[in-house]
Amino acid sequence: MKLVNKTAVITGAGKGIGKAIALSFAGEGANIVVADINEGSAMETLEEVKSAGVNAIHSVMDVSRQNDVVRLKDMVVREFGGLDILVNNAGIMGKRSFLFAAKDVEWRKIIEVNLFGCYHMTRVFLPLLIERKKGRIINMASIQGKQASPTNSAYAASKHAVIGLTRTVAAELGLLGLGEITANAICPGVVDTDLVSGPGGAVDQLAGMLNTTREAVIEERIKPMSIQRRMLDVKEIATMALYLSSEEGRGITGQAINVCGGSVFY
């Protein structure tokens, strides 16, 4: 059991990658804080996490709202006395469009959730890790944070920024002599989640924009992005998050690690 007596806060834990991480950490004995904007999804994950026999609570919150983040921190301190692992996973992809057709309100929302959400969570929760002089911060970036993402400019911009934020936090912790607090980003490739393959997700949006079928988008656009010619499973991302959170990952900090089936080599 790699995370016994550790407390982990996971945002966007109601579905997809966040849920997989919550279940993986629970399987290794961690106390879990399920944070999600959707109460139904949060409760579903909470019940599954509790079935692993660990202590768990949930919070319905929006990471882009600082008051929600502060309320969550107070809850974590009250219930568990502190924090060991922060996973900033909550994110949105938004409506795809070419940049010249982008709407300001869509752009701002994506930046507020993906970037400012990560910023709010890290700024508010980092003092809890500093108190213990040890801990883990894992930010969910994307391979779109390392390359162009046509028709998805706001998302790509937000994930590039998340990588820069992650590296800077790691460097600041080094300056403060707090090297046992690590900060890393995971950069998934195309993962089979609702954001990608669910109703109204990336596949549906691209099919509409290109006047083609879902099947054609998957076979002709998505699978060829990786040398393995497949979408990844959420458990593959959770495995990397678990490694970075464990004692075995203590020597890794300031990194943006690809889990992408060979989509990106840098």
C-alpha positions as CSV (number, residue, x, y, z in Angstrom):
1,M,0.0,0.0,0.0
2,K,1.8,3.1,-1.3
3,L,-0.4,5.9,0.1
4,V,-1.5,4.7,3.5
5,N,-2.2,7.7,5.9
6,K,-1.9,10.1,3.0
7,T,-4.7,12.6,2.1
8,A,-5.3,13.4,-1.5
9,V,-7.5,16.1,-3.0
10,I,-8.6,15.4,-6.6
11,T,-10.5,17.9,-8.6
12,G,-12.7,16.8,-11.5
13,A,-12.9,13.4,-9.7
14,G,-16.5,12.7,-10.7
15,K,-15.7,11.2,-14.1
16,G,-12.9,10.2,-16.5
17,I,-9.3,10.6,-15.5
18,G,-10.1,12.2,-12.1
19,K,-12.3,9.3,-11.1
20,A,-9.7,6.8,-12.2
21,I,-7.1,8.6,-10.1
22,A,-9.4,8.7,-7.1
23,L,-10.0,4.9,-7.3
24,S,-6.3,4.2,-7.9
25,F,-5.2,6.2,-4.8
26,A,-8.0,4.7,-2.7
27,G,-6.7,1.2,-3.7
28,E,-3.4,2.2,-2.2
29,G,-4.9,3.3,1.1
30,A,-5.2,7.1,0.7
31,N,-7.9,9.3,2.2
32,I,-9.7,10.8,-0.7
33,V,-11.4,14.2,-1.2
34,V,-13.6,14.0,-4.3
35,A,-14.1,17.5,-5.7
36,D,-16.3,18.1,-8.7
37,I,-18.7,20.6,-10.1
38,N,-21.4,17.9,-10.6
39,E,-22.9,16.6,-7.4
40,G,-24.3,13.4,-9.0
41,S,-20.9,12.4,-10.4
42,A,-19.1,13.3,-7.2
43,M,-21.4,11.1,-5.1
44,E,-21.0,8.2,-7.5
45,T,-17.2,8.4,-7.3
46,L,-17.4,8.8,-3.5
47,E,-19.4,5.6,-3.1
48,E,-16.9,3.6,-5.2
49,V,-14.0,5.1,-3.3
50,K,-15.5,4.2,0.0
51,S,-16.0,0.6,-1.1
52,A,-12.2,0.4,-1.0
53,G,-12.4,0.8,2.8
54,V,-10.8,4.3,3.0
55,N,-11.9,7.5,4.5
56,A,-13.5,9.8,1.9
57,I,-15.5,13.0,1.6
58,H,-16.8,15.0,-1.4
59,S,-17.3,18.6,-2.2
60,V,-19.3,20.2,-5.0
61,M,-17.3,23.1,-6.1
62,D,-16.0,25.2,-9.1
63,V,-12.2,25.5,-9.2
64,S,-12.5,28.8,-11.1
65,R,-14.2,30.3,-8.0
66,Q,-11.7,31.2,-5.3
67,N,-14.3,31.2,-2.5
68,D,-15.1,27.5,-3.5
69,V,-11.4,26.6,-3.3
70,V,-11.0,28.2,0.2
71,R,-14.1,26.4,1.4
72,L,-12.7,23.2,0.2
73,K,-9.4,23.8,1.9
74,D,-11.2,24.5,5.2
75,M,-13.1,21.2,4.8
76,V,-9.9,19.3,4.2
77,V,-8.2,20.7,7.3
78,R,-11.3,20.1,9.4
79,E,-11.7,16.5,8.2
80,F,-8.1,15.3,7.8
81,G,-5.9,17.9,9.4
82,G,-3.9,18.6,6.3
83,L,-2.9,17.5,2.9
84,D,-0.3,15.3,1.2
85,I,-1.3,15.1,-2.5
86,L,-3.0,17.7,-4.7
87,V,-4.2,16.6,-8.1
88,N,-5.5,19.5,-10.2
89,N,-7.4,17.5,-12.8
90,A,-10.6,19.6,-13.3
91,G,-10.8,21.0,-16.8
92,I,-13.0,21.7,-19.8
93,M,-12.4,21.6,-23.5
94,G,-15.2,24.0,-24.6
95,K,-16.7,24.5,-28.0
96,R,-14.2,24.0,-30.8
97,S,-13.8,26.7,-33.5
98,F,-11.2,28.3,-35.6
99,L,-9.5,31.2,-33.9
100,F,-11.1,33.8,-36.2
101,A,-14.5,32.5,-35.2
102,A,-13.8,32.2,-31.5
103,K,-16.0,33.9,-28.9
104,D,-14.5,35.8,-26.0
105,V,-16.9,34.2,-23.5
106,E,-15.8,30.7,-24.5
107,W,-12.1,31.6,-24.4
108,R,-12.4,33.2,-21.0
109,K,-14.3,30.2,-19.5
110,I,-11.7,27.7,-20.6
111,I,-8.8,29.8,-19.3
112,E,-10.7,30.4,-16.0
113,V,-11.3,26.7,-15.4
114,N,-8.1,25.2,-16.8
115,L,-5.5,27.8,-15.8
116,F,-7.0,29.9,-13.0
117,G,-8.5,26.8,-11.5
118,C,-5.1,25.2,-11.3
119,Y,-3.7,28.5,-9.9
120,H,-6.4,29.0,-7.3
121,M,-6.0,25.4,-6.0
122,T,-2.2,25.5,-5.9
123,R,-2.0,28.9,-4.2
124,V,-4.6,28.0,-1.5
125,F,-3.5,24.4,-0.8
126,L,0.3,24.8,-1.1
127,P,0.7,26.2,2.4
128,L,-0.7,22.9,3.7
129,L,2.1,21.0,2.0
130,I,4.7,23.6,3.2
131,E,3.6,22.9,6.8
132,R,4.6,19.3,6.3
133,K,7.6,20.1,4.2
134,K,6.6,17.2,1.9
135,G,4.0,16.5,-0.6
136,R,3.0,16.2,-4.2
137,I,1.3,18.5,-6.7
138,I,0.1,16.9,-10.0
139,N,-1.4,19.1,-12.6
140,M,-3.3,17.6,-15.6
141,A,-1.9,19.3,-18.7
142,S,-2.1,17.7,-22.2
143,I,0.0,17.0,-25.2
144,Q,-1.9,20.0,-26.5
145,G,0.2,22.0,-24.1
146,K,3.2,21.1,-26.2
147,Q,2.0,21.5,-29.7
148,A,-0.6,23.2,-31.9
149,S,-4.3,22.2,-31.5
150,P,-6.2,23.4,-34.5
151,T,-9.8,24.5,-33.7
152,N,-8.9,24.3,-30.0
153,S,-6.8,27.4,-29.4
154,A,-8.1,28.3,-25.9
155,Y,-7.6,24.7,-24.6
156,A,-4.0,24.6,-26.1
157,A,-3.2,28.0,-24.6
158,S,-4.5,27.0,-21.2
159,K,-2.5,23.7,-21.2
160,H,0.7,25.4,-22.3
161,A,0.2,27.8,-19.4
162,V,-0.4,24.9,-16.9
163,I,3.0,23.4,-17.9
164,G,4.7,26.8,-17.3
165,L,3.0,27.2,-14.0
166,T,4.0,23.7,-12.9
167,R,7.7,24.3,-13.8
168,T,7.7,27.6,-12.0
169,V,6.1,26.2,-8.8
170,A,8.7,23.4,-8.8
171,A,11.5,26.0,-9.2
172,E,10.1,28.2,-6.4
173,L,9.9,25.2,-4.0
174,G,13.6,24.6,-4.8
175,L,14.5,28.2,-4.0
176,L,12.7,27.8,-0.7
177,G,14.6,24.6,0.1
178,L,11.4,22.5,-0.1
179,G,12.6,19.9,-2.5
180,E,10.5,17.2,-0.9
181,I,7.4,18.9,-2.3
182,T,7.3,18.0,-6.0
183,A,5.3,19.6,-8.7
184,N,4.7,17.8,-12.0
185,A,2.4,17.9,-15.0
186,I,1.0,14.9,-16.8
187,C,0.4,15.4,-20.5
188,P,-2.2,12.8,-21.7
189,G,-2.7,12.1,-25.3
190,V,-6.2,11.4,-26.6
191,V,-7.9,9.6,-23.8
192,D,-11.3,7.8,-24.2
193,T,-13.4,10.1,-21.9
194,D,-16.7,11.9,-22.3
195,L,-14.7,15.1,-23.3
196,V,-13.4,13.2,-26.3
197,S,-15.8,10.5,-27.3
198,G,-19.0,11.3,-25.3
199,P,-22.0,13.1,-26.7
200,G,-21.1,16.6,-27.8
201,G,-17.4,15.8,-27.2
202,A,-14.4,16.4,-29.4
203,V,-15.3,13.6,-31.8
204,D,-18.8,14.9,-32.4
205,Q,-17.6,18.5,-32.8
206,L,-14.9,17.6,-35.3
207,A,-17.3,15.4,-37.3
208,G,-19.7,18.4,-37.5
209,M,-17.0,20.8,-38.5
210,L,-15.5,18.5,-41.1
211,N,-18.8,17.2,-42.4
212,T,-17.9,13.6,-41.8
213,T,-18.8,10.7,-39.4
214,R,-17.7,10.0,-35.9
215,E,-16.1,6.8,-37.1
216,A,-14.1,8.7,-39.8
217,V,-12.8,11.2,-37.2
218,I,-11.6,8.4,-34.9
219,E,-10.0,6.4,-37.6
220,E,-8.6,9.1,-39.8
221,R,-7.9,11.9,-37.3
222,I,-7.5,10.6,-33.8
223,K,-5.9,7.2,-34.0
224,P,-3.1,8.3,-36.4
225,M,-2.0,10.9,-33.9
226,S,-0.2,8.2,-31.9
227,I,2.2,5.5,-33.2
228,Q,0.1,3.0,-31.3
229,R,-2.9,4.1,-33.3
230,R,-5.3,4.1,-30.3
231,M,-7.0,6.2,-27.7
232,L,-5.6,5.7,-24.2
233,D,-7.5,4.4,-21.2
234,V,-8.0,6.5,-18.1
235,K,-6.3,3.9,-16.0
236,E,-3.1,4.6,-17.8
237,I,-3.1,8.2,-16.7
238,A,-4.0,7.2,-13.2
239,T,-1.0,4.8,-13.1
240,M,1.4,7.7,-13.8
241,A,-0.4,9.9,-11.2
242,L,0.1,7.1,-8.6
243,Y,3.8,6.8,-9.4
244,L,4.4,10.5,-9.1
245,S,2.5,10.6,-5.8
246,S,4.4,7.6,-4.3
247,E,7.8,7.6,-2.6
248,E,9.2,6.1,-5.8
249,G,8.5,9.3,-7.6
250,R,10.3,11.6,-5.2
251,G,13.1,12.4,-7.6
252,I,10.8,13.7,-10.3
253,T,9.8,17.4,-10.2
254,G,9.2,20.3,-12.6
255,Q,8.4,17.8,-15.4
256,A,5.7,17.6,-18.0
257,I,5.4,13.9,-18.6
258,N,3.7,12.5,-21.7
259,V,1.4,9.5,-21.5
260,C,0.3,9.6,-25.1
261,G,1.1,6.4,-27.0
262,G,3.9,8.1,-28.9
263,S,2.0,11.2,-30.0
264,V,4.7,13.6,-28.8
265,F,8.4,13.0,-28.2
266,Y,9.3,16.2,-26.3
